[in-house]
Amino acid sequence: MSELESKLKSVKNYKILIKEDNDKITFLRKIAEGSIDRSYGIQVANLAGLPDEVVARAKEILKQLDESDINKPFAKKKNRVTDNFQVSMFQPDALEKGKNNEYKELTENIINIDMENITPMQAFKLLNDIIEKAKHI
């Protein structure tokens, strides 16, 4: 999306300034012209309270992707991410504890989120509610 600025006269990029300290980020509450040079999705997931296992696995996958040569799609890749890399955001033993209905209800609630019509604050509250419900499964 940041490329649109060079293609459309009416588009201007702005970013929130961030202070980085090792793997931690702090939003400085200042807006500046321009676009960011990397993604902070994993750090934001950590700030949002996702389980440490999910954040750690995301870091592993990102490292593997960074080390692989994605510009050569048919070349044999040394550090390819496997198809079996999904980590559950919820307690892995939830089904074994007889919580199948609660797990199913939580999953259905997530599936039914209308991503096209949700504000950032609604999304944050919804994510917080999902985390709280998941803690009790």
C-alpha positions, -999 to +999 in steps of 0.1 A: +000+000+000+029+024+006+037+022-031+004+040-039+019+073-029+042+072-060+013+062-082-015+084-070-011+122-065-038+123-038-022+096-016+002+105+012+018+080+036+021+086+073+035+064+101+035+062+139+070+067+152+083+037+171+112+033+195+129-002+193+148-018+221+160-053+212+127-070+203+104-046+222+087-016+207+072+015+221+047+036+202+059+073+206+025+087+199+039+109+171+029+108+135+054+115+107+053+116+070+065+085+052+061+047+055+077+021+077+105-001+065+094-033+081+064-050+098+059-050+135+031-076+135+049-100+159+057-072+184+021-060+182+008-095+188+030-098+218+017-064+231-019-077+225-012-106+249-011-135+225+005-166+242+043-167+243+042-200+223+024-183+194+047-153+194+078-176+196+065-198+167+058-167+146+094-156+152+107-190+141+086-189+109+097-153+101+134-163+105+129-193+082+112-171+056+139-145+059+166-172+053+148-187+023+152-173-011+116-164-020+127-149-053+134-183-068+100-201-064+112-234-081+146-236-065+152-261-037+151-242-005+173-251+024+151-236+052+116-240+038+087-235+062+067-267+064+030-270+059+026-282+095+034-250+113+001-237+128+001-232+165-031-230+184-039-197+202-058-217+227-049-243+253-040-274+232-057-298+256-090-280+256-108-308+237-094-334+261-108-316+291-144-320+278-146-284+268-155-292+232-187-270+232-169-240+246-141-244+222-165-248+193-185-217+203-153-196+206-142-208+172-175-200+156-174-165+172-140-159+156-152-172+122-182-149+122-162-117+128-171-092+100-136-079+093-148-055+066-170-036+091-151-035+124-133-005+138-098-008+154-112-003+188-139-029+183-113-053+170-091-047+201-121-052+225-131-083+206-096-097+207-095-090+244-128-108+249-116-138+229-084-141+250-104-139+282-128-166+271-099-188+258-082-186+293-113-203+308-115-232+283 
